[in-house]
């Protein structure tokens, strides 16, 4: 189900928001009129959960807010297990804070789980954003107070929701449920997260909702914004916002190999010491092939309680195309048959230069104390790029900030992916019929079929060598990629875009004709049929968001009105009342 489930997953193109509901950018009037209580909240979150630990009962959902939020027993169980570290050790928190009451440990991470949204037939993957808190308490049998505050959302706004949790979780643990209720009421006053919108929310600062057209690693600058008081501005340059270099630092000598494995949709396991490291590293892997969309399944934090545990640990079939992030040492044994395993230690801000570690053989991953590294027998198609390794090493020696190292690494991945994908884009664009082949009186022409051999022939003169100096078996890499879920997802998306473009061009050609003159030379039945088809075109434009010019849309409406007015009165009355089907 790993593959089929992923095909149903919908990920939004990006976004942001804020805590406190102090937005100065209000929703559009027509949007505001149609909203009911909790509609705005639902645009951002499905619900907020508090998960506690009881020594006798285990994890349990203590609070769900708003109270009307629907979660099945199975969904509650999944959230319970995924909201706590899946490890024998209680010392899995990534941060510590000293207070007058003692040491408070906390960890921020996120997970994905299978969810049936209300009023929808098909399930989807929803995100759970977790603030796990642990405090030593001698009065409890376990010796620790452990609780998680969890935000459940369909939105993949990782960086944003982490920031929200940092703002509200510490105060919630001090003030409890009354504060949580107030926060949810505030969120219900937020404007919706529309891509491209700029929201000014005090507490969080100026936020821009990213769009799918934004390039990875680029930040949109908001001009002429005056902020009152001391505020924190959150920039969301990409949907999946992580500190790329910090995540890859333990294995950065193998970044090019990891890029190939993710590009090809190979089964990958990340074994990490905590959910925080696990989820961030999985997200770093998924984002390393941007702007290409990763179209397989990925689980930032996967536990032994997951419903797909048996499927992923069985040795009777090949592992599916999925990236798993795990923390339980038990997985070192149960997932040993997976072809590619990344083992990382504690992720820290890089200080000293890590030693170059060779790729390890899978048979060496036997013990729980196996050293960090990449365990695989995979041979890369491309020769190793020594320049990027030297550049990153130099940055470590010069104590270059991790953020600057991430910018270098993000640019490297972006250029490598674009060099790979441009020849494919160029070839697929050639499958588009010429505009002169579009006749207004015939159905739009079909795209030509994708031919692997024809594409391969184009690589000799127009291959990646035009934009990349990397040598190696590019042809072999393309042949492997064309069999992968990432190619399938990318090609389906391009097919849809080009088909919509053909529909728009066909409509444009039709609107440039004298349709009233045409109707005068044809029977009333044929004319009525044309009117109904044109009305359906109007409906299709809105339903499928066809890239139709405003001028063409106006012409289409004018044509419909003019043709109807040229018909007898009885037909006019019928057609004016007739909607579209």
N, C-alpha and C positions, 0 to 999 in steps of 0.2 A: 504493500500500500504506500510505501515511501515515495515512489515515483508518481502514482496516480493522485495521491493526496496533494503533492506539490503542484500539479497542474491546475488544481482548483484554488490554490492560494492566491489571494489578491494582496499585493503590497502597494501602498500609496506612494506617490512620487516624492514625498518629503514634506516637512512642516515644522512648525514651532508653536509656541504659545506662552502662557505665563501663569504665575500663581496670584491669586487674590482677586481676579476679575475686575481690574481697574482699567480696562481697555478704553482708550480714547477713540479708537476706530470702531464705529458701530457697524452692525450688519446692515445691509441694504434694506430700505423700508419694506419692499415686497417680501423679502426673506423674513423680516421681523414679524410681519403680520401672520405668516403661516406657522410660526413656531408655537409649540405647546410647552408646558413646564417640563423640564429635563431634556428637551430637544437639543439645546446647546451643549449640555453636559454629554449627551450621547454622541455628539459629533467628535468629542475628544476621547471619552472613556466609556467603557461598558459599565464598569463598577469599580469600587475600591474595596479591598478585602483586608481584614486583619486576621492573620494566622498565628495561633499560639501553640505552645508545646506543653502537653500534659504527660507526666511520667507514665500514667496508666493508660490513657487514651491515645497518646501520640499526638501528631499534628492535627489541629482542628480549626475550621473557619469559625472565628468568634463573632465577627461583624461583617456584614455586607451592606454597603451604602452606595446609592440610594436603596432603601428597603425593598422596593418593587423590582429590583434587578433580578433576572432569572439566571440561575446556574443549576445544572443537573447535578445529581449526587456524584456522577463520574467526573464531571468537570471540577467540582469542589475537591474531590480526592486528588486529581491531577495537580491542582493549584497548591494543595497542602504539601505534597511531596516535593514539588518544584520550588517551593518558597523557602526551603531550608537546605543547608549544605548536606550533600549526600556523601558523608564521610564518617569514619569512626571517631575522628577527632573533633572536639568542639572548638578548637583553636583555628578555625578556618576563616576568620574575619580578616579583611584586608587593611582595616584602619583601626586605630585606637585613639581614644580621647580621654584625658584625665579630668575628672570632676571632683567636687568636694565629697561626692558619695562613693568615689572609687573609679576604677577603670571601666569605661564603656567601650565595647568593641562593636564595630558595625561593618557591614559589607553591602555594596551595591552591585546588583547583577540583573540579568533578565533572561527570560526563557520564552519558548513558543509552545503552544498546546492546541490540540484539536478542539474546535468549538463550533456549536450550531447556533448561529445568530438568530434572534427572534424574527419570525416571518420570512425566513429564507429556507429554501429546500436543501441547498448544498452547504456542507460544512466548510469551515475556513480555519486558518491558523491565526490565533490571536496572540498578542504579546503580553507577557506578565513582567512588569518592572518592579523589582524587589529592593526594599531597604530592610535588611536583616540586622537585628540588634541583640546583643548578648551582654549580660551583666552578671558578674559573680554574685551569688546570693546564697549564703550558708544556710538560710532557713528552708531552702528547697532541697529535696532529696537529691536531685540531679546536680545541685551545686551552682546552677546557672539559671537566670531568667532569660528566656529566648522567645522572641516574637518578631514577626515580619509584617510590614505594611506593603501591600501589593496593589499596583495600579494595573487594571486589565483594559487593554485597548487594541483596536484593529490597526492602529497607526505605528509605523516603525520608526518613531522619532526618539531614538535611543538617547542621544545627548540631551535633548530637551527634558524627557521624563526623569532622567537621572538628576538633572538640576532641580526639577520640581520636588523630587523626593528629598533632596538635600535641604530644601527650604522647609517642607512641611513635616517630615518625619520626626526630627528631634522635638519639635513643639508638640506634635501629637502624643509622643510618649510621656510628655510632661502634663498635658491637659486632657488627654483621652478623647472620648467620643464626641463631646460637645464641639471640640475644635474640628474634628473630622466632618461633622455635619456642616459647620460654617464654611469649610474649604469647598465641599461639594456644592453648596449653594453659590459660592463665588464662581466656581467653574461653569455653572449653569448660566452665568452672565457673560461668558467669553464669546467673542465673535467666532464664527466657524473658521477652521483652518483651510482657507482657499489658497491654492498655489499661486504665488506671486504677490499676495497681499502683504502689506506692512502693518504690523500691530505695535502700538506703543503702550506697554503695560508697565507701570511703575514697579517696583520690586525686581522684575526680570529685565526691564529695559526695552530697547527697540528690537523687534523681531521681524524677520522676513520669512514667509513661508516659501521654501524652495520649490522649484518646479523640476520636471523631469528633463528639461533642456539645460539645466545648470551643469557645468562641467565639474567633475570631482576636483577638490582642492582649490576652488575659487570661491571667494567670499564676496557677496554683494554688499556694496557700501551704501549706506543710507545718508543722504546729504541733508544739511540744514535741519537737524533735529536737536532740540534743546531739552536736556534732561534736568529735571529738578531733583535736588538732593543727591545723595550718593547711591548710585544704582549699579546693578550688574547687568551688562549687556551680553546676551547670548547670541553668538553667530552660529548659524547652521548652514555651512557651505555645502554639505552633502547630507543625504538621508542617513547613511550609516556613518556616524561621526565617532571615530575612535582615534586614539593616539597610535598611529600605524607603526612607527618605529619602536615604540615601547613594547608593543605586542610581538613584533618580529625579532626583537633584539636577541633573544636566546638562540634563534636559528637563522640569523640574518645572512649567514654565508650561503644559505640554500634558498634565498628568496625567489630566484629565477625558476628553480625546480617547483617550488610551491605554486608559483604563477601558472606554470604548465599544468599541474595537477588540477587546479581549480578551473582553469580554462576548459580542460577536457572532461570535467564533471566526474573525476575519479573519486571512489569512496575514500574518505579521509577521517581519521580520528585524532582529536586533540586531547591529550591527557594532561590535565592541569591540577595544581594543588588546591584550587578553590573555584567556586562558581564565577567569581568576578573575573579571574584570569581566563577561565574557560570561555565565557560568553564574549569577552572582548576579543580574544584571539580568533574565534570562529567568525565574528563579524569582520575582523581585519582580513581574513582569507576571502570571504565573500566579496568584499569591496575592492580587492586588489585587481579585479578584471574590469572595473568601471572604465568607460561608460557602458561596456557590455553587461547586460543583466544576467546575474547568476540564476539559472532556471531550474536547478535541481532543489532537493530538500536540504535544509540545514537546521540543526538543533543547537543553539548556543549553549544549552545546559540540558543534558540527557541523564536520566537516572535509571536505576534498576527497576523502578516501579512503573516505568512508561509502558503503555499498551503495546508498543512495537519492540519491546526488549527482546522477546523471543525471535522475532523476525530478523533482527539485526545481529543476534548472537549465534544463530544457527549456522552449522558448517555444511548443511546439505545443499545450500545454494549460494551463489556468489553474492557478496554484499551489494546493496543497492547504491545508486548514485546519490550520496548524502554526505554532509560534513557533520560529524558528531563532536560535541564538547562534553567531556566526562571528567569527574573528579574522584569517583570511588575506585580505590586500588583493585577492587574485584575485576574491573574491566581490563586490567593488564593481562589477565588470563583469558577472559571470555571473548575479547576482541582481538586476540593474537593472530587470528587468521585473516584479519583485514590487511589489504595490500600496502597501505600507507598510514603510518602512525607518527604523529608529532608529539614528542614528550617535552613539556616545558617545566622549568622550575618556577620559583617565585619571580613574578615580573616586578622589577624595580627600575627606577629611573637610572639609565645607564651611566656608570661612572668609569669603570675600567674597561679596557678593550677586551671583549670576549675572545677566547681562544678558538681558532678554526677547528671545527669538529667534522670529521668525515661522515658521510651518510652511513648509517649502521644497518646491519642485516637484521631482518625481522626475527630470526631465530635467537638473537641476543636479547630480545625483549621478554625475559623470563621472570625476572625478579621485580619486586615492588620498588627496589632502590635503583632501578635502571637510570642511567644518566640522561639528562636532557639531550635531545637531538632528533633527527629525522630517521625513522626506521622504515626502509623500503628497498626493493630491488629495482625500482624504476630507473631507466636510463633516459636522460633528457634528450629531446630532439635538437635543441639549440646549444651552441657552445656557450660556456659560462662567460658572463660579462664581468670581467675583472674590474672595470672602471668604477662601477657603482659600489662595489665592495670597498675599493680603495677610498672612494669619496666618503662613505659612511664611517670607515675606520678613522680617517683623518678627522672627521667631525667629533668622534669620541675622544681622540687624543687632545683635541683643542677645546674639549668641554662644550661643544656646541649644544644648545638647548634641544631637548627631545622634540619639541614642536618644529624646529627648523629641520631636524633630521627627517621628520615625517613629511614635510613639504617636499624634500628632495626625493624621498622614496615614492610618494604619491605621484610626482611628476614622472619618475622613471616608469612606474607601472602604467600610467596613462599613455605615455609615448609608445611603450611596448605593445599595449593593447590596440592602440590606434594604427600602428604599423601593421599589425596582424589583420585588423578588420577592414581597413581601407580597400584592399584588393577585392574583398568580398562585396563591399558596398558598391564598388565600381562595376563589378560583373552583374550584380543583381539589378542595378539601375539600367543595364543594357537589355534586360528582359521586358522592359516597359515598351509597349507598342508606340510607334511614332504618332504624333498628334494628327497627321494627315490621314491616318487610318481610322480616325474616330468619325463616324457618320451619325448625324442627329436622328436619322430615321431607322437606325439599327441598334441592337443592344451594344453596350460598351464592349470593346474587344478584350480577349483574355490575355493574361500575362503569359509569356513564353515559359516553358518548363525549365527548371534548374537542372543543368547537366554537369555532373562532377568533372567529367573529362574535359568539357569545354572550358570550365573554370580553371582547371589545372594548366591548360594551354596558355591562359592569359598571364600566368605567373612569371613566365620567362622574361617578358618585357615590362610588365606592370605589377610586379610582385612586391613584397615587403622590403626588398633591397633598395627601393627608391627612397625609403624614409628611415631605414634601420641599418646600422653597420654590423649587426649581429650575423654571424655565419652559422651554418648548421643545416639540418634536414627540415627546412620549412615545408617542403612538399609532404613529408611524412606527418608533420604536425597538423597540416590542413586536412589530410585524409582521416586522421584520428578525430579531429574536431567535427568533421561533417557527420560523424556517427553519434555525436554527443547530444545530451538534452539541451545544452547551451546553444548549439547551432539550431536545433529544432525550434526553440523558443524565439531566438533572434529572427530566423527566417519567417516564421509565422507572423511576427510583428511587422516585418518589412512588407510581406505579402498584403497584410491588411491595409497598411498605409498606402501602398501603390494602387490597390483596388479602389480605395476611397478616392484617390487622386484621379483615377480613370472615370469614376462616377461623376466627380466634379467637372472634369473636362467635357464629358459627354453632355452634362446638363448645360454647360456654358455654350456648347455648339448648338444645342436645341434652342436656347434662349436667343441666339443670334439670328434665328430664322423668323420669317414672317408667318407666325402661326395662325393669325386670323385669316390671311389669304389662303393658307393650306386648308383651313376648316371650311371655307367657302367652296372648295373644289371636292369635298368629300361629304359623305352622307352624315345625317344627324347622329346615327348610331356610332360612327367612327369618331365624330367630334366629341360626343359625350364620353367615349372611351378615352380620348386624349385628355380631356379635362380631369377625369378621375385619376389617370396616371400622373398628371402634373401635380395634383393634390397629394398623391402618395409620395411624390418626390419631395414635396415640402416637409412631410412627416419624416421621411428618411433623413433629411438634412439635420433635423433636430435630434432624432433618435441615435444616429450614428456619428454625429458631429463631423459631417463631411466638410472638407476644406473649401467651401464655396465662397466666392467673393460677394461682398455686400451688394455690389452693382448687379451681379447675376441673380441674387435673391430678389431684388426689387423688380427686375425684368420678368422673372418667373411669376410673381404675384400679379403684375400688370397683364401678362399674357392670359392668365386664368380669368381675370376680370373681363378683359376685352372679348375673349372667345365666348364667355357666358352671355354677355350683353348682345352679341350678334345672333344668338339663338332665339327661337320663339319664347313668348312669355311663360308658357306652362313649363318648358324645360328650364328656363332661368330660375323659376321658383324652386324647382326640385334640386337643381345643382347648387344654388345658394344655401339651401338647407342641408345638403349632403356633406357630411364630413369626410374624413379619409379613413381608410380601413387598415 
